[in-house]
Amino acid sequence: MEKIERQAISAIRVLAAETVQKANSGHPGLPLGAAPVGYALFSKHLRVSPKNPSFFNRDRFVLSAGHGSALLYTLFHVFNMGVTKEDLMGFRQLKTRTPGHPEYGHTPFVETTTGPLGQGYANAVGFALAETMLAAKFNKPGLDLVDHYTYALCGDGCMQEGISYEAGSLAGTWGLNKLIVIYDSNGITIEGDTDLAFTEDVAKRHEAMGWQVLNVDDGEDTEAISAAITLAKKDLNRPSLIVVRTVIGYGSPKAGTADSHGAPLGEDGVKALKKALGYTAKPFELPPDLVKHYAELSADMAKYENEWNRTVKSYKTKYPAEYEEFTAWVRGKAPELADVPELWKWPDKPEATRNTSGVILNKLSDLIPNLVGGSADLSPSNKTYMKDKGDYGWQTPEGRNLHFGVREHAMAAITNGLALHGGLIPFCATFFVFSDYMKNAMRLSALMRLPVLYVMTHDSIGVGEDGPTHQPVEQLVALRSIPNMRVFRPCDGRETAAAYAAALSGKGPACIIGTRQNLPPYKGTGKDALAGGYILDDCADVPNLILMASGSEVEVAVKAKQLIVAANPGLRVRVVSMPCMELFEEQTQKYRESVLPSGVRARIAIEAGSSYSWGKYAGLDGGYVCMDTFGASAPAEQLFTIYGFTPENVAAVAKKVLRNLSKAEKSENGSADV
Amino acid sequence: MEKIERQAISAIRVLAAETVQKANSGHPGLPLGAAPVGYALFSKHLRVSPKNPSFFNRDRFVLSAGHGSALLYTLFHVFNMGVTKEDLMGFRQLKTRTPGHPEYGHTPFVETTTGPLGQGYANAVGFALAETMLAAKFNKPGLDLVDHYTYALCGDGCMQEGISYEAGSLAGTWGLNKLIVIYDSNGITIEGDTDLAFTEDVAKRHEAMGWQVLNVDDGEDTEAISAAITLAKKDLNRPSLIVVRTVIGYGSPKAGTADSHGAPLGEDGVKALKKALGYTAKPFELPPDLVKHYAELSADMAKYENEWNRTVKSYKTKYPAEYEEFTAWVRGKAPELADVPELWKWPDKPEATRNTSGVILNKLSDLIPNLVGGSADLSPSNKTYMKDKGDYGWQTPEGRNLHFGVREHAMAAITNGLALHGGLIPFCATFFVFSDYMKNAMRLSALMRLPVLYVMTHDSIGVGEDGPTHQPVEQLVALRSIPNMRVFRPCDGRETAAAYAAALSGKGPACIIGTRQNLPPYKGTGKDALAGGYILDDCADVPNLILMASGSEVEVAVKAKQLIVAANPGLRVRVVSMPCMELFEEQTQKYRESVLPSGVRARIAIEAGSSYSWGKYAGLDGGYVCMDTFGASAPAEQLFTIYGFTPENVAAVAKKVLRNLSKAEKSENGSADV
């Protein structure tokens, strides 16, 4: 290695250590150990355009071991990729570009938010998958519009998380040869030596999954690292894992120990590091020769975008229609579905919302040519198979149906990767109860506000005979409570159309929750549902009682109203359908008040899910016909009856609520008299 | 194979198919394919006592592919293990012993609830782990009190789920040689051929994880299956995987296709099956020769319990003290912690609840000798390391600290296995936000009401600089909404003691949620907290305003009260601490009314988590100082301020709530005048 390279790597190490030290918080261990990997990758391979983070054909680099963010920011800094010295000095502080873990949207070139381990590995599989799908669609002989690598840097933690195995197995099955995962193998985790909990042969496991595995025994040897990356690129059939043996906390007094992982080195530690590395620049400074070195490397990177622009120019001339389609895909906007009449017309017969969802999804697969997705081995049940759109596979990258296998967690994270890559509008699907398996990846969709569509069917005890392991109870509130996530539980075909229209409006992730069982259609449903909650069945004047419901329980509410009114002819009862609480909350106060007048305290929430969802609408005086226990294995109709989802039970609860309110009113008036 | 064996296997197949057909719901594919595996295992290896499901030293058999329940019930039926013909005929119906998926507690010999794929594999690792821990503790030369195998039957779905990789990797690291996983490899998943999504070499992957792998190429060959099991038992260092090639739906017209997986064969299909197998008995009947055959096999099984009883007798004589300890461990009851004075005494200084939790856990590790557990590589942060209690490992099975590695999902499922096995009181730990990674396993703890303790620290934006990926927001309501799960978020040392006392009372799973940051102690905390919610700081007479809070926000509530009262000397303000909503809900109506009088509408919920938790307590008139957005990366104190967790903001919200209520009252009185 040239001396300047050695110094350049020392600069990365010292800057990262200083960054963590200044914040007095963060993780120096990985940056110190993996600095040569970062240097080799960025200086010799990574094709990005330092001045244009949105250059579409850039290589994607994912720091899956997100706690090593100081390495990422330092690399961005020295390679002139939009992170300044001041940014480094603002590490982990409010409103800076350098949060504790890399956050998508906060920092140029941060391709995805990482930190929860293994997610980045799976996101990277999604990036690589998107690349092959877009390449298959658009590339022409000699004109590769889409042609880039996806790199991920992972640590032992990523390799231990189940999501990385799931994603790795799919990457192998799909033969994603432009995916290159670099394993920063330092043999240390927080609790100590990895042997304590991880004696597995990670290389062999990747071979078992169909990967090429390359080894670099000396993590300081940038030539060897670079040569391995070159070999990885040469494999045209398999993804590659490069196992690099590194020393955590390299150069610091805590080198090789768990202590260097997650705490600043201390001022003395930084001093000792600089001394060990023979590095003398002032804090946060680069010596002039390194400024020059990195400026040259950075300037050199720009050539990739120039090359691509030439390709684009020829492509545009030769294939104008395809080019137009390409730009439309990259823009990524779905059409305005509220304006597509056929989505809103449904036959007047009972139908499961999973079926209407399937019909809509198939219509959308024609309307939205870049809609791609699939299920975690449940497409026949989820009704998510897009007919005549082909099956994605190693030899059929033009297929739009993805087969994720029984791997919910990786599915969601890969779908995040598809959304992050750009060019595609992705969805994924499973049974609603198994949203539990992918919760953290869904949370990351929401944190990044990615336009990911989750289709989840079999939404309640309506699952029936499969029993409580397959019957969601608490999942509605679990997803509703994720910030930025919109959860739709439609009651019929038109509400399902509204759900898709709102979900694909590009405002972050959305879940469409469908039933297994048939539901009747309603006259009052339609575009009103785009408000999230609305009056489905009203009474004259201000109501005495409001029945609020979603999905399959709207039927119970409507029938309960008939029963209640028949028994109490003077009573004014309103039915409110609430397919999406988040959308309802986005409406004006005036609108919400018109649907749920604050003076009306007799409110019953009817939903076959946890009552936690409804407290803020039912209040202290309201009633709950909800599901706060687990279900059971039996035919669905029997379950709805025994758990109280009947008009009769709702009427009984309503009676109690009205009686209590009337009592309270009397006693209040009474005490007012005193 | 003898003819009688062939017929015996046909009987299992036909009974299982009839069971599914009668229910008109269920999964015939696996039972038909794996019947010979079941027969070979049960007839030649499984050491259980058919008349005594609770025989402690029984082999544990886990049907990880829980959808194949018809196989399990049929095996239990023919081997006289407590499932009757009527039970089979009541498959998937209300209140029978044969629910759609195997449910622990519903059916004798169902060792764990399965259905969500991969969970059973990980539970089995927990069973095998428990066996080694108990054996290390109690076995004496020639007297093996604890000495059994754990078998799991897994399908392709289990093998694709990340949790099975995590658990498999741990089993290999731990060298759990008495764990035998049988892989029903039929090459078919719901969406079709496994090659669509799963080309991985499962055998090689297990080798990479340190397992012995054995292959049976013909799933009909019971001799070969049995021989493989025998070989598996002979390996004294490694867990074993037996890959058995089977045909899904064997013998039926749908054999070898995905169609046979999850739908009844139809009456004609069952007929065709019987014809193909040459099996002529009436529905749900066994021919007399098979009744005899199975009765003999079943009777033969009883010998294991007799042998064990002899061992116990000698053991008791020779090691009376150890035997007493053994029976105490098996009884499984933790001591009454409310009576342990030292747990309730804390120095009068600020402390993080993760620290007090760590101190308590260490005290408990002395008080409760069968308390075992660990963290997903975060014990230094979670403070869950039990000093001087050793580290569990292949050569140190007497260690009580478990190192799960960065594998939250398998950790929780393995801990479920430890609890199910009996003899141990297990806990596990991670950062609270990563409860998302293990949600489904936690749900299964709750569904089975297992006494599993989850210790989860870093409970809010109090995490600070690590940022939103590491800051829980929606996790409190996500866990509170799981039926049977108790969630504790204590505000100081004494409340943490109360949390442990209640959590270890044996009434199902519990989560103790601790802070990273210091919290002050309060005078009013103590055993009152055992009620879940209580008055911490009261006023004279009925309050005008109630401030409700948990954990770190109790401090904000107490300070806000001072501020509000200082500004409004006549106002009566109560502070309610709510460390556990589930316990509070278990109290009498009278008690709850005394804490939160229904007439008091001015209530503010203060908690750095989703407001969904509080709707039912704050109601339509209340105010929320909650966290309904993601956090950010910055020092914690700054975050608490910008997100409104300050006495000043609470006072402002209170003012608004009181003003609105006063307005509403006036307008009500006004309209009453009209």
Chai-1 contact restraints between the chains, C-beta under 6 A:
chainA,res_idxA,chainB,res_idxB,connection_type,confidence,min_distance_angstrom,max_distance_angstrom,comment,restraint_id
A,S25,B,E465,contact,1.0,0.0,6.0,A-B,restraint_1
A,R92,B,E465,contact,1.0,0.0,6.0,A-B,restraint_2
A,R92,B,S633,contact,1.0,0.0,6.0,A-B,restraint_3
A,Q93,B,A634,contact,1.0,0.0,6.0,A-B,restraint_4
A,L94,B,A634,contact,1.0,0.0,6.0,A-B,restraint_5
A,L94,B,Q638,contact,1.0,0.0,6.0,A-B,restraint_6
A,P99,B,G467,contact,1.0,0.0,6.0,A-B,restraint_7
A,P99,B,S633,contact,1.0,0.0,6.0,A-B,restraint_8
A,G100,B,E465,contact,1.0,0.0,6.0,A-B,restraint_9
A,G100,B,D466,contact,1.0,0.0,6.0,A-B,restraint_10
A,G100,B,G467,contact,1.0,0.0,6.0,A-B,restraint_11
A,G100,B,S633,contact,1.0,0.0,6.0,A-B,restraint_12
A,H101,B,G467,contact,1.0,0.0,6.0,A-B,restraint_13
A,H101,B,T469,contact,1.0,0.0,6.0,A-B,restraint_14
A,G115,B,T469,contact,1.0,0.0,6.0,A-B,restraint_15
A,P116,B,T469,contact,1.0,0.0,6.0,A-B,restraint_16
A,L117,B,V406,contact,1.0,0.0,6.0,A-B,restraint_17
A,G157,B,V406,contact,1.0,0.0,6.0,A-B,restraint_18
A,Q160,B,G405,contact,1.0,0.0,6.0,A-B,restraint_19
A,Q160,B,V406,contact,1.0,0.0,6.0,A-B,restraint_20
A,Q160,B,R407,contact,1.0,0.0,6.0,A-B,restraint_21
A,E161,B,V406,contact,1.0,0.0,6.0,A-B,restraint_22
A,G162,B,G162,contact,1.0,0.0,6.0,A-B,restraint_23
A,G162,B,I163,contact,1.0,0.0,6.0,A-B,restraint_24
A,G162,B,Y165,contact,1.0,0.0,6.0,A-B,restraint_25
A,G162,B,E166,contact,1.0,0.0,6.0,A-B,restraint_26
A,G162,B,H409,contact,1.0,0.0,6.0,A-B,restraint_27
A,I163,B,G162,contact,1.0,0.0,6.0,A-B,restraint_28
A,Y165,B,G162,contact,1.0,0.0,6.0,A-B,restraint_29
A,Y165,B,Y165,contact,1.0,0.0,6.0,A-B,restraint_30
A,E166,B,G162,contact,1.0,0.0,6.0,A-B,restraint_31
A,S169,B,E200,contact,1.0,0.0,6.0,A-B,restraint_32
A,T173,B,A197,contact,1.0,0.0,6.0,A-B,restraint_33
A,T173,B,T199,contact,1.0,0.0,6.0,A-B,restraint_34
A,T189,B,D377,contact,1.0,0.0,6.0,A-B,restraint_35
A,I190,B,D377,contact,1.0,0.0,6.0,A-B,restraint_36
A,I190,B,L378,contact,1.0,0.0,6.0,A-B,restraint_37
A,E191,B,D377,contact,1.0,0.0,6.0,A-B,restraint_38
A,E191,B,S379,contact,1.0,0.0,6.0,A-B,restraint_39
A,E191,B,H403,contact,1.0,0.0,6.0,A-B,restraint_40
A,L196,B,H403,contact,1.0,0.0,6.0,A-B,restraint_41
A,A197,B,T173,contact,1.0,0.0,6.0,A-B,restraint_42
A,A197,B,H403,contact,1.0,0.0,6.0,A-B,restraint_43
A,A197,B,G405,contact,1.0,0.0,6.0,A-B,restraint_44
A,F198,B,G405,contact,1.0,0.0,6.0,A-B,restraint_45
A,T199,B,T173,contact,1.0,0.0,6.0,A-B,restraint_46
A,E200,B,S169,contact,1.0,0.0,6.0,A-B,restraint_47
A,E200,B,A208,contact,1.0,0.0,6.0,A-B,restraint_48
A,E200,B,M209,contact,1.0,0.0,6.0,A-B,restraint_49
A,D201,B,A208,contact,1.0,0.0,6.0,A-B,restraint_50
A,K204,B,A208,contact,1.0,0.0,6.0,A-B,restraint_51
A,R205,B,R205,contact,1.0,0.0,6.0,A-B,restraint_52
A,R205,B,A208,contact,1.0,0.0,6.0,A-B,restraint_53
A,A208,B,E200,contact,1.0,0.0,6.0,A-B,restraint_54
A,A208,B,D201,contact,1.0,0.0,6.0,A-B,restraint_55
A,A208,B,K204,contact,1.0,0.0,6.0,A-B,restraint_56
A,A208,B,R205,contact,1.0,0.0,6.0,A-B,restraint_57
A,A208,B,A208,contact,1.0,0.0,6.0,A-B,restraint_58
A,M209,B,E200,contact,1.0,0.0,6.0,A-B,restraint_59
A,D377,B,T189,contact,1.0,0.0,6.0,A-B,restraint_60
A,D377,B,I190,contact,1.0,0.0,6.0,A-B,restraint_61
A,D377,B,E191,contact,1.0,0.0,6.0,A-B,restraint_62
A,L378,B,I190,contact,1.0,0.0,6.0,A-B,restraint_63
A,S379,B,E191,contact,1.0,0.0,6.0,A-B,restraint_64
A,H403,B,E191,contact,1.0,0.0,6.0,A-B,restraint_65
A,H403,B,L196,contact,1.0,0.0,6.0,A-B,restraint_66
A,H403,B,A197,contact,1.0,0.0,6.0,A-B,restraint_67
A,G405,B,Q160,contact,1.0,0.0,6.0,A-B,restraint_68
A,G405,B,A197,contact,1.0,0.0,6.0,A-B,restraint_69
A,G405,B,F198,contact,1.0,0.0,6.0,A-B,restraint_70
A,V406,B,L117,contact,1.0,0.0,6.0,A-B,restraint_71
A,V406,B,G157,contact,1.0,0.0,6.0,A-B,restraint_72
A,V406,B,Q160,contact,1.0,0.0,6.0,A-B,restraint_73
A,V406,B,E161,contact,1.0,0.0,6.0,A-B,restraint_74
A,R407,B,Q160,contact,1.0,0.0,6.0,A-B,restraint_75
A,H409,B,G162,contact,1.0,0.0,6.0,A-B,restraint_76
A,D436,B,K439,contact,1.0,0.0,6.0,A-B,restraint_77
A,D436,B,N440,contact,1.0,0.0,6.0,A-B,restraint_78
A,Y437,B,N440,contact,1.0,0.0,6.0,A-B,restraint_79
A,K439,B,D436,contact,1.0,0.0,6.0,A-B,restraint_80
A,K439,B,K439,contact,1.0,0.0,6.0,A-B,restraint_81
A,N440,B,D436,contact,1.0,0.0,6.0,A-B,restraint_82
A,N440,B,Y437,contact,1.0,0.0,6.0,A-B,restraint_83
A,L447,B,P468,contact,1.0,0.0,6.0,A-B,restraint_84
A,L447,B,F630,contact,1.0,0.0,6.0,A-B,restraint_85
A,E465,B,S25,contact,1.0,0.0,6.0,A-B,restraint_86
A,E465,B,R92,contact,1.0,0.0,6.0,A-B,restraint_87
A,E465,B,G100,contact,1.0,0.0,6.0,A-B,restraint_88
A,D466,B,G100,contact,1.0,0.0,6.0,A-B,restraint_89
A,G467,B,P99,contact,1.0,0.0,6.0,A-B,restraint_90
A,G467,B,G100,contact,1.0,0.0,6.0,A-B,restraint_91
A,G467,B,H101,contact,1.0,0.0,6.0,A-B,restraint_92
A,P468,B,L447,contact,1.0,0.0,6.0,A-B,restraint_93
A,T469,B,H101,contact,1.0,0.0,6.0,A-B,restraint_94
A,T469,B,G115,contact,1.0,0.0,6.0,A-B,restraint_95
A,T469,B,P116,contact,1.0,0.0,6.0,A-B,restraint_96
A,E474,B,S481,contact,1.0,0.0,6.0,A-B,restraint_97
A,E474,B,I482,contact,1.0,0.0,6.0,A-B,restraint_98
A,V477,B,V477,contact,1.0,0.0,6.0,A-B,restraint_99
A,V477,B,S481,contact,1.0,0.0,6.0,A-B,restraint_100
A,V477,B,Y612,contact,1.0,0.0,6.0,A-B,restraint_101
A,A478,B,A478,contact,1.0,0.0,6.0,A-B,restraint_102
A,S481,B,E474,contact,1.0,0.0,6.0,A-B,restraint_103
A,S481,B,V477,contact,1.0,0.0,6.0,A-B,restraint_104
A,S481,B,S610,contact,1.0,0.0,6.0,A-B,restraint_105
A,S481,B,Y612,contact,1.0,0.0,6.0,A-B,restraint_106
A,I482,B,E474,contact,1.0,0.0,6.0,A-B,restraint_107
A,P483,B,T629,contact,1.0,0.0,6.0,A-B,restraint_108
A,P483,B,F630,contact,1.0,0.0,6.0,A-B,restraint_109
A,S610,B,S481,contact,1.0,0.0,6.0,A-B,restraint_110
A,Y612,B,V477,contact,1.0,0.0,6.0,A-B,restraint_111
A,Y612,B,S481,contact,1.0,0.0,6.0,A-B,restraint_112
A,Y612,B,Y612,contact,1.0,0.0,6.0,A-B,restraint_113
A,G615,B,G615,contact,1.0,0.0,6.0,A-B,restraint_114
A,G615,B,K616,contact,1.0,0.0,6.0,A-B,restraint_115
A,K616,B,G615,contact,1.0,0.0,6.0,A-B,restraint_116
A,G619,B,G619,contact,1.0,0.0,6.0,A-B,restraint_117
A,G619,B,L620,contact,1.0,0.0,6.0,A-B,restraint_118
A,L620,B,G619,contact,1.0,0.0,6.0,A-B,restraint_119
A,T629,B,P483,contact,1.0,0.0,6.0,A-B,restraint_120
A,F630,B,L447,contact,1.0,0.0,6.0,A-B,restraint_121
A,F630,B,P483,contact,1.0,0.0,6.0,A-B,restraint_122
A,S633,B,R92,contact,1.0,0.0,6.0,A-B,restraint_123
A,S633,B,P99,contact,1.0,0.0,6.0,A-B,restraint_124
A,S633,B,G100,contact,1.0,0.0,6.0,A-B,restraint_125
A,A634,B,Q93,contact,1.0,0.0,6.0,A-B,restraint_126
A,A634,B,L94,contact,1.0,0.0,6.0,A-B,restraint_127
A,Q638,B,L94,contact,1.0,0.0,6.0,A-B,restraint_128
